[in-house]
Amino acid sequence: GYAFDYEGSKKLVFTLKEPPNSSSRSSNFEVKGYFPDKDCIIVDPSGNIVAQIGVKKEIEDLMESKDLYHIVVKPRIDQAFIAGVIATLDYIYGESTRC
C-alpha cells in the first residue's frame, strides 16, 4: 500500500506477502456440527477442539428459541477470534449476535 503526500508523490507504507508454505498441513480452523441448532465445535488444524457451542437442556426446555446459547473456549485460545467466528456464523445463518 502507498501513502500520497500533498504533492501527489507516493511512498510505500506496507506490502503484503504470502506466508512461506513450510508444510502441507492446513492452517484452517473448522466448524463441525450444525450451527443453526447451536450444536457444534470448532477444531484447530491438528483436530483439537478449541471451542464448543451448545444450548443447555434447561434453557432449551424453557425457550423455543436457540438465541441463548453457551460457548466453552479452551484455555490459551483467543476468545476474540472465537467470538468473531460465531458472529460470522450468526450473520451467515441470518441471526444476530448481541452482547
N, CA, C and O atoms as a GROMACS GRO file, in nm:
protein
  396
    1GLY      N    1   0.081  -0.117   0.000
    1GLY     CA    2   0.000   0.000   0.000
    1GLY      C    3   0.087   0.124   0.000
    1GLY      O    4   0.200   0.123   0.049
    2TYR      N    5   0.034   0.228  -0.054
    2TYR     CA    6   0.107   0.354  -0.068
    2TYR      C    7   0.037   0.466   0.006
    2TYR      O    8  -0.085   0.466   0.021
    3ALA      N    9   0.115   0.561   0.051
    3ALA     CA   10   0.065   0.686   0.106
    3ALA      C   11   0.105   0.797   0.009
    3ALA      O   12   0.214   0.795  -0.046
    4PHE      N   13   0.016   0.892  -0.010
    4PHE     CA   14   0.043   1.003  -0.101
    4PHE      C   15   0.056   1.131  -0.020
    4PHE      O   16  -0.021   1.155   0.072
    5ASP      N   17   0.154   1.213  -0.056
    5ASP     CA   18   0.167   1.342   0.012
    5ASP      C   19   0.090   1.449  -0.068
    5ASP      O   20   0.028   1.418  -0.169
    6TYR      N   21   0.095   1.571  -0.020
    6TYR     CA   22   0.017   1.678  -0.082
    6TYR      C   23   0.063   1.710  -0.225
    6TYR      O   24  -0.013   1.770  -0.301
    7GLU      N   25   0.184   1.672  -0.262
    7GLU     CA   26   0.233   1.694  -0.398
    7GLU      C   27   0.197   1.579  -0.492
    7GLU      O   28   0.223   1.587  -0.612
    8GLY      N   29   0.139   1.474  -0.438
    8GLY     CA   30   0.097   1.361  -0.520
    8GLY      C   31   0.200   1.251  -0.534
    8GLY      O   32   0.175   1.151  -0.601
    9SER      N   33   0.318   1.268  -0.471
    9SER     CA   34   0.416   1.160  -0.480
    9SER      C   35   0.379   1.051  -0.379
    9SER      O   36   0.326   1.078  -0.272
   10LYS      N   37   0.409   0.929  -0.417
   10LYS     CA   38   0.369   0.818  -0.331
   10LYS      C   39   0.489   0.758  -0.259
   10LYS      O   40   0.601   0.760  -0.309
   11LYS      N   41   0.461   0.705  -0.141
   11LYS     CA   42   0.563   0.642  -0.058
   11LYS      C   43   0.509   0.507  -0.014
   11LYS      O   44   0.397   0.497   0.035
   12LEU      N   45   0.589   0.402  -0.033
   12LEU     CA   46   0.548   0.268   0.007
   12LEU      C   47   0.536   0.262   0.159
   12LEU      O   48   0.630   0.296   0.231
   13VAL      N   49   0.418   0.219   0.207
   13VAL     CA   50   0.392   0.212   0.351
   13VAL      C   51   0.396   0.068   0.399
   13VAL      O   52   0.452   0.039   0.504
   14PHE      N   53   0.337  -0.024   0.322
   14PHE     CA   54   0.337  -0.164   0.361
   14PHE      C   55   0.328  -0.251   0.236
   14PHE      O   56   0.288  -0.204   0.129
   15THR      N   57   0.364  -0.378   0.252
   15THR     CA   58   0.347  -0.477   0.146
   15THR      C   59   0.285  -0.601   0.206
   15THR      O   60   0.305  -0.631   0.324
   16LEU      N   61   0.212  -0.672   0.126
   16LEU     CA   62   0.152  -0.798   0.169
   16LEU      C   63   0.225  -0.912   0.100
   16LEU      O   64   0.250  -0.907  -0.021
   17LYS      N   65   0.258  -1.014   0.176
   17LYS     CA   66   0.327  -1.129   0.121
   17LYS      C   67   0.256  -1.255   0.168
   17LYS      O   68   0.200  -1.258   0.278
   18GLU      N   69   0.260  -1.356   0.085
   18GLU     CA   70   0.208  -1.486   0.124
   18GLU      C   71   0.306  -1.549   0.222
   18GLU      O   72   0.427  -1.540   0.202
   19PRO      N   73   0.256  -1.612   0.330
   19PRO     CA   74   0.349  -1.678   0.422
   19PRO      C   75   0.416  -1.797   0.353
   19PRO      O   76   0.356  -1.860   0.266
   20PRO      N   77   0.538  -1.827   0.392
   20PRO     CA   78   0.605  -1.942   0.331
   20PRO      C   79   0.528  -2.070   0.364
   20PRO      O   80   0.484  -2.089   0.477
   21ASN      N   81   0.514  -2.154   0.267
   21ASN     CA   82   0.442  -2.279   0.285
   21ASN      C   83   0.539  -2.384   0.336
   21ASN      O   84   0.594  -2.462   0.258
   22SER      N   85   0.560  -2.385   0.468
   22SER     CA   86   0.661  -2.472   0.527
   22SER      C   87   0.618  -2.617   0.534
   22SER      O   88   0.701  -2.707   0.546
   23SER      N   89   0.488  -2.641   0.528
   23SER     CA   90   0.440  -2.780   0.530
   23SER      C   91   0.309  -2.787   0.455
   23SER      O   92   0.248  -2.684   0.425
   24SER      N   93   0.267  -2.905   0.426
   24SER     CA   94   0.141  -2.923   0.355
   24SER      C   95   0.022  -2.922   0.450
   24SER      O   96  -0.093  -2.930   0.407
   25ARG      N   97   0.050  -2.913   0.579
   25ARG     CA   98  -0.057  -2.913   0.679
   25ARG      C   99  -0.142  -2.787   0.664
   25ARG      O  100  -0.090  -2.677   0.647
   26SER      N  101  -0.271  -2.804   0.671
   26SER     CA  102  -0.363  -2.691   0.659
   26SER      C  103  -0.357  -2.605   0.784
   26SER      O  104  -0.333  -2.656   0.894
   27SER      N  105  -0.377  -2.475   0.768
   27SER     CA  106  -0.377  -2.386   0.884
   27SER      C  107  -0.517  -2.330   0.909
   27SER      O  108  -0.532  -2.222   0.966
   28ASN      N  109  -0.617  -2.403   0.867
   28ASN     CA  110  -0.755  -2.357   0.882
   28ASN      C  111  -0.822  -2.420   1.002
   28ASN      O  112  -0.798  -2.536   1.036
   29PHE      N  113  -0.906  -2.340   1.066
   29PHE     CA  114  -0.992  -2.394   1.170
   29PHE      C  115  -1.118  -2.444   1.102
   29PHE      O  116  -1.150  -2.401   0.991
   30GLU      N  117  -1.190  -2.536   1.166
   30GLU     CA  118  -1.308  -2.595   1.104
   30GLU      C  119  -1.421  -2.599   1.205
   30GLU      O  120  -1.400  -2.626   1.323
   31VAL      N  121  -1.542  -2.572   1.157
   31VAL     CA  122  -1.661  -2.583   1.241
   31VAL      C  123  -1.726  -2.716   1.205
   31VAL      O  124  -1.760  -2.741   1.090
   32LYS      N  125  -1.743  -2.801   1.305
   32LYS     CA  126  -1.805  -2.932   1.285
   32LYS      C  127  -1.936  -2.934   1.362
   32LYS      O  128  -1.943  -2.889   1.476
   33GLY      N  129  -2.038  -2.987   1.300
   33GLY     CA  130  -2.170  -2.990   1.362
   33GLY      C  131  -2.264  -2.900   1.284
   33GLY      O  132  -2.240  -2.868   1.168
   34TYR      N  133  -2.373  -2.859   1.350
   34TYR     CA  134  -2.475  -2.778   1.283
   34TYR      C  135  -2.500  -2.653   1.365
   34TYR      O  136  -2.569  -2.658   1.467
   35PHE      N  137  -2.445  -2.540   1.320
   35PHE     CA  138  -2.454  -2.416   1.396
   35PHE      C  139  -2.597  -2.367   1.419
   35PHE      O  140  -2.626  -2.322   1.530
   36PRO      N  141  -2.689  -2.373   1.321
   36PRO     CA  142  -2.824  -2.323   1.349
   36PRO      C  143  -2.891  -2.390   1.470
   36PRO      O  144  -2.974  -2.328   1.536
   37ASP      N  145  -2.855  -2.513   1.499
   37ASP     CA  146  -2.907  -2.581   1.619
   37ASP      C  147  -2.820  -2.555   1.741
   37ASP      O  148  -2.848  -2.606   1.849
   38LYS      N  149  -2.714  -2.476   1.724
   38LYS     CA  150  -2.617  -2.446   1.830
   38LYS      C  151  -2.561  -2.575   1.889
   38LYS      O  152  -2.552  -2.591   2.011
   39ASP      N  153  -2.524  -2.665   1.800
   39ASP     CA  154  -2.468  -2.793   1.839
   39ASP      C  155  -2.345  -2.818   1.751
   39ASP      O  156  -2.350  -2.894   1.655
   40CYS      N  157  -2.234  -2.753   1.787
   40CYS     CA  158  -2.115  -2.768   1.704
   40CYS      C  159  -1.989  -2.741   1.785
   40CYS      O  160  -1.993  -2.692   1.898
   41ILE      N  161  -1.877  -2.774   1.724
   41ILE     CA  162  -1.746  -2.749   1.784
   41ILE      C  163  -1.658  -2.678   1.681
   41ILE      O  164  -1.684  -2.684   1.560
   42ILE      N  165  -1.556  -2.611   1.730
   42ILE     CA  166  -1.454  -2.551   1.643
   42ILE      C  167  -1.325  -2.625   1.674
   42ILE      O  168  -1.284  -2.636   1.789
   43VAL      N  169  -1.261  -2.676   1.568
   43VAL     CA  170  -1.137  -2.752   1.586
   43VAL      C  171  -1.022  -2.680   1.517
   43VAL      O  172  -1.040  -2.611   1.416
   44ASP      N  173  -0.902  -2.696   1.573
   44ASP     CA  174  -0.783  -2.634   1.516
   44ASP      C  175  -0.727  -2.723   1.404
   44ASP      O  176  -0.780  -2.832   1.381
   45PRO      N  177  -0.622  -2.680   1.336
   45PRO     CA  178  -0.567  -2.759   1.226
   45PRO      C  179  -0.521  -2.899   1.266
   45PRO      O  180  -0.514  -2.988   1.182
   46SER      N  181  -0.490  -2.920   1.395
   46SER     CA  182  -0.449  -3.052   1.442
   46SER      C  183  -0.566  -3.141   1.480
   46SER      O  184  -0.548  -3.257   1.515
   47GLY      N  185  -0.688  -3.087   1.474
   47GLY     CA  186  -0.807  -3.163   1.510
   47GLY      C  187  -0.847  -3.151   1.656
   47GLY      O  188  -0.940  -3.218   1.700
   48ASN      N  189  -0.778  -3.066   1.732
   48ASN     CA  190  -0.812  -3.045   1.873
   48ASN      C  191  -0.932  -2.952   1.884
   48ASN      O  192  -0.941  -2.852   1.813
   49ILE      N  193  -1.023  -2.985   1.974
   49ILE     CA  194  -1.139  -2.899   1.998
   49ILE      C  195  -1.091  -2.775   2.072
   49ILE      O  196  -1.031  -2.786   2.178
   50VAL      N  197  -1.119  -2.657   2.015
   50VAL     CA  198  -1.080  -2.532   2.080
   50VAL      C  199  -1.200  -2.458   2.137
   50VAL      O  200  -1.184  -2.373   2.224
   51ALA      N  201  -1.321  -2.489   2.088
   51ALA     CA  202  -1.442  -2.426   2.141
   51ALA      C  203  -1.561  -2.516   2.113
   51ALA      O  204  -1.566  -2.589   2.014
   52GLN      N  205  -1.657  -2.510   2.204
   52GLN     CA  206  -1.779  -2.588   2.190
   52GLN      C  207  -1.898  -2.495   2.208
   52GLN      O  208  -1.901  -2.414   2.301
   53ILE      N  209  -1.996  -2.506   2.119
   53ILE     CA  210  -2.115  -2.422   2.121
   53ILE      C  211  -2.234  -2.513   2.147
   53ILE      O  212  -2.249  -2.617   2.082
   54GLY      N  213  -2.318  -2.475   2.242
   54GLY     CA  214  -2.433  -2.557   2.273
   54GLY      C  215  -2.541  -2.481   2.346
   54GLY      O  216  -2.525  -2.364   2.382
   55VAL      N  217  -2.652  -2.550   2.366
   55VAL     CA  218  -2.765  -2.495   2.441
   55VAL      C  219  -2.787  -2.586   2.561
   55VAL      O  220  -2.797  -2.707   2.546
   56LYS      N  221  -2.794  -2.527   2.680
   56LYS     CA  222  -2.820  -2.607   2.799
   56LYS      C  223  -2.962  -2.661   2.794
   56LYS      O  224  -3.055  -2.591   2.755
   57LYS      N  225  -2.978  -2.785   2.832
   57LYS     CA  226  -3.107  -2.853   2.826
   57LYS      C  227  -3.215  -2.777   2.902
   57LYS      O  228  -3.329  -2.767   2.856
   58GLU      N  229  -3.180  -2.722   3.018
   58GLU     CA  230  -3.278  -2.650   3.098
   58GLU      C  231  -3.330  -2.527   3.023
   58GLU      O  232  -3.450  -2.498   3.027
   59ILE      N  233  -3.242  -2.457   2.955
   59ILE     CA  234  -3.282  -2.338   2.879
   59ILE      C  235  -3.362  -2.378   2.757
   59ILE      O  236  -3.460  -2.313   2.722
   60GLU      N  237  -3.320  -2.486   2.691
   60GLU     CA  238  -3.390  -2.533   2.572
   60GLU      C  239  -3.534  -2.571   2.606
   60GLU      O  240  -3.625  -2.548   2.526
   61ASP      N  241  -3.555  -2.629   2.724
   61ASP     CA  242  -3.690  -2.667   2.766
   61ASP      C  243  -3.776  -2.544   2.792
   61ASP      O  244  -3.897  -2.548   2.770
   62LEU      N  245  -3.716  -2.435   2.840
   62LEU     CA  246  -3.791  -2.314   2.872
   62LEU      C  247  -3.819  -2.227   2.750
   62LEU      O  248  -3.921  -2.158   2.745
   63MET      N  249  -3.731  -2.229   2.653
   63MET     CA  250  -3.742  -2.140   2.538
   63MET      C  251  -3.742  -2.220   2.408
   63MET      O  252  -3.667  -2.316   2.393
   64GLU      N  253  -3.826  -2.178   2.316
   64GLU     CA  254  -3.824  -2.242   2.184
   64GLU      C  255  -3.708  -2.191   2.101
   64GLU      O  256  -3.657  -2.262   2.014
   65SER      N  257  -3.664  -2.070   2.127
   65SER     CA  258  -3.557  -2.008   2.051
   65SER      C  259  -3.421  -2.061   2.095
   65SER      O  260  -3.400  -2.094   2.212
   66LYS      N  261  -3.331  -2.069   2.001
   66LYS     CA  262  -3.193  -2.108   2.033
   66LYS      C  263  -3.102  -1.985   2.030
   66LYS      O  264  -2.982  -1.997   2.007
   67ASP      N  265  -3.161  -1.867   2.055
   67ASP     CA  266  -3.081  -1.744   2.057
   67ASP      C  267  -2.991  -1.736   2.179
   67ASP      O  268  -2.891  -1.665   2.177
   68LEU      N  269  -3.024  -1.809   2.284
   68LEU     CA  270  -2.945  -1.808   2.407
   68LEU      C  271  -2.867  -1.940   2.412
   68LEU      O  272  -2.925  -2.047   2.430
   69TYR      N  273  -2.737  -1.930   2.397
   69TYR     CA  274  -2.654  -2.050   2.396
   69TYR      C  275  -2.522  -2.021   2.468
   69TYR      O  276  -2.490  -1.906   2.496
   70HIS      N  277  -2.448  -2.126   2.495
   70HIS     CA  278  -2.321  -2.107   2.566
   70HIS      C  279  -2.204  -2.150   2.476
   70HIS      O  280  -2.219  -2.229   2.383
   71ILE      N  281  -2.090  -2.094   2.509
   71ILE     CA  282  -1.967  -2.124   2.436
   71ILE      C  283  -1.859  -2.155   2.539
   71ILE      O  284  -1.837  -2.077   2.632
   72VAL      N  285  -1.794  -2.267   2.524
   72VAL     CA  286  -1.683  -2.304   2.610
   72VAL      C  287  -1.557  -2.295   2.525
   72VAL      O  288  -1.544  -2.364   2.424
   73VAL      N  289  -1.464  -2.210   2.567
   73VAL     CA  290  -1.339  -2.189   2.494
   73VAL      C  291  -1.225  -2.247   2.577
   73VAL      O  292  -1.212  -2.218   2.696
   74LYS      N  293  -1.143  -2.329   2.514
   74LYS     CA  294  -1.030  -2.391   2.583
   74LYS      C  295  -0.929  -2.284   2.627
   74LYS      O  296  -0.920  -2.178   2.565
   75PRO      N  297  -0.854  -2.311   2.733
   75PRO     CA  298  -0.751  -2.216   2.778
   75PRO      C  299  -0.648  -2.189   2.668
   75PRO      O  300  -0.619  -2.275   2.585
   76ARG      N  301  -0.594  -2.068   2.668
   76ARG     CA  302  -0.491  -2.022   2.574
   76ARG      C  303  -0.541  -2.011   2.430
   76ARG      O  304  -0.460  -2.006   2.338
   77ILE      N  305  -0.672  -2.007   2.411
   77ILE     CA  306  -0.730  -1.985   2.278
   77ILE      C  307  -0.783  -1.842   2.276
   77ILE      O  308  -0.842  -1.796   2.373
   78ASP      N  309  -0.763  -1.772   2.167
   78ASP     CA  310  -0.805  -1.633   2.152
   78ASP      C  311  -0.958  -1.624   2.152
   78ASP      O  312  -1.023  -1.662   2.056
   79GLN      N  313  -1.013  -1.574   2.262
   79GLN     CA  314  -1.158  -1.564   2.276
   79GLN      C  315  -1.219  -1.469   2.174
   79GLN      O  316  -1.331  -1.491   2.128
   80ALA      N  317  -1.148  -1.363   2.140
   80ALA     CA  318  -1.198  -1.268   2.040
   80ALA      C  319  -1.210  -1.336   1.903
   80ALA      O  320  -1.304  -1.309   1.828
   81PHE      N  321  -1.115  -1.424   1.870
   81PHE     CA  322  -1.122  -1.498   1.745
   81PHE      C  323  -1.246  -1.587   1.742
   81PHE      O  324  -1.318  -1.590   1.643
   82ILE      N  325  -1.270  -1.659   1.852
   82ILE     CA  326  -1.387  -1.747   1.860
   82ILE      C  327  -1.515  -1.664   1.849
   82ILE      O  328  -1.608  -1.704   1.779
   83ALA      N  329  -1.521  -1.551   1.919
   83ALA     CA  330  -1.639  -1.464   1.911
   83ALA      C  331  -1.660  -1.415   1.767
   83ALA      O  332  -1.773  -1.406   1.721
   84GLY      N  333  -1.552  -1.385   1.697
   84GLY     CA  334  -1.562  -1.344   1.558
   84GLY      C  335  -1.615  -1.454   1.468
   84GLY      O  336  -1.695  -1.428   1.378
   85VAL      N  337  -1.570  -1.577   1.491
   85VAL     CA  338  -1.620  -1.690   1.414
   85VAL      C  339  -1.770  -1.706   1.437
   85VAL      O  340  -1.846  -1.726   1.342
   86ILE      N  341  -1.812  -1.697   1.562
   86ILE     CA  342  -1.954  -1.714   1.596
   86ILE      C  343  -2.038  -1.600   1.539
   86ILE      O  344  -2.147  -1.624   1.489
   87ALA      N  345  -1.988  -1.478   1.547
   87ALA     CA  346  -2.060  -1.364   1.489
   87ALA      C  347  -2.076  -1.382   1.338
   87ALA      O  348  -2.181  -1.350   1.281
   88THR      N  349  -1.973  -1.435   1.273
   88THR     CA  350  -1.980  -1.461   1.130
   88THR      C  351  -2.083  -1.569   1.099
   88THR      O  352  -2.161  -1.556   1.005
   89LEU      N  353  -2.084  -1.675   1.178
   89LEU     CA  354  -2.183  -1.781   1.159
   89LEU      C  355  -2.324  -1.728   1.182
   89LEU      O  356  -2.416  -1.762   1.107
   90ASP      N  357  -2.342  -1.646   1.285
   90ASP     CA  358  -2.473  -1.583   1.309
   90ASP      C  359  -2.517  -1.505   1.186
   90ASP      O  360  -2.632  -1.513   1.144
   91TYR      N  361  -2.426  -1.430   1.128
   91TYR     CA  362  -2.457  -1.349   1.010
   91TYR      C  363  -2.493  -1.439   0.891
   91TYR      O  364  -2.591  -1.413   0.821
   92ILE      N  365  -2.415  -1.544   0.870
   92ILE     CA  366  -2.440  -1.635   0.758
   92ILE      C  367  -2.578  -1.698   0.769
   92ILE      O  368  -2.649  -1.712   0.670
   93TYR      N  369  -2.616  -1.737   0.890
   93TYR     CA  370  -2.743  -1.804   0.910
   93TYR      C  371  -2.857  -1.709   0.944
   93TYR      O  372  -2.964  -1.752   0.988
   94GLY      N  373  -2.836  -1.578   0.924
   94GLY     CA  374  -2.943  -1.480   0.938
   94GLY      C  375  -2.985  -1.452   1.080
   94GLY      O  376  -3.100  -1.413   1.104
   95GLU      N  377  -2.896  -1.470   1.174
   95GLU     CA  378  -2.927  -1.441   1.314
   95GLU      C  379  -2.850  -1.317   1.355
   95GLU      O  380  -2.775  -1.261   1.275
   96SER      N  381  -2.867  -1.274   1.478
   96SER     CA  382  -2.795  -1.154   1.522
   96SER      C  383  -2.715  -1.187   1.647
   96SER      O  384  -2.764  -1.256   1.737
   97THR      N  385  -2.594  -1.137   1.651
   97THR     CA  386  -2.508  -1.153   1.768
   97THR      C  387  -2.522  -1.029   1.853
   97THR      O  388  -2.491  -0.919   1.808
   98ARG      N  389  -2.569  -1.046   1.976
   98ARG     CA  390  -2.582  -0.934   2.070
   98ARG      C  391  -2.513  -0.972   2.199
   98ARG      O  392  -2.518  -1.087   2.242
   99CYS      N  393  -2.450  -0.876   2.260
   99CYS     CA  394  -2.383  -0.899   2.388
   99CYS      C  395  -2.461  -0.831   2.498
   99CYS      O  396  -2.422  -0.838   2.614
   0.00000   0.00000   0.00000
